[in-house]
Every structure is written in C-alpha cells, then in structure tokens.
Amino acid sequence: MGPGAVGLREWGILAHCRIRTCARMTFAVHDVPSPCIKVCRLDPVTGQCTGCLRTMDEIAGWLDLTVAEKQRVLARLQERRRQAVSNA
C-alpha cells in the first residue's frame, strides 16, 4: 500500500461489496460490470480508489445505480484516467 493510502478493507467496504456483487452478478447478467480491479486503496488527497478511481460514494452505491447511472460513472472514470495520464 502506498504512502497515505487507506485500504478499503479498513473502511469495511471490500468484504461487503464482494458479497453483494457476487450475489447480484448471479442474477443480473445484463448489468454493467463493476470497474473494480481488486486494487482497493483510498487516496486521502483525491478521495478516490487508486485502483478503479471511483469515489467512496460511487463504490458504496454501485449496486443500487441504474444501468444509465453506472454508464455515467464509467464515463467519469475515463475522464479521470485521461487527467491522471496528462498530469503524470
């Protein structure tokens, strides 16, 4: 884990999301897959996961979002990735 990063396990999020995601994926094959890449660390400066770049609200609310809302989150993630590359 990098300096200043907080593991999402410490927030009690990762285990909760895995259980709900697995159960949900069994029944919602047509749903938008989670962008989680299993590198779950929260950057305290940006408030984003260093793996998938989602915010805590986006991670916690993922299963409750509609397909359209999930697609909007994915579009925001693409923009965040572009910004991260241009700032590097």
HELIX and SHEET records of a PDB file:
HELIX    1   1 LEU A    8  TRP A   11  5                                   4    
HELIX    2   2 LEU A   14  PHE A   27  1                                  14    
HELIX    3   3 MET A   56  GLY A   61  1                                   6    
HELIX    4   4 TRP A   62  ASP A   64  5                                   3    
HELIX    5   5 VAL A   67  ASN A   87  1                                  21    
SHEET    1   A 2 VAL A   6  GLY A   7  0                                        
SHEET    2   A 2 ARG A  41  LEU A  42 -1                                        
END                                                                             
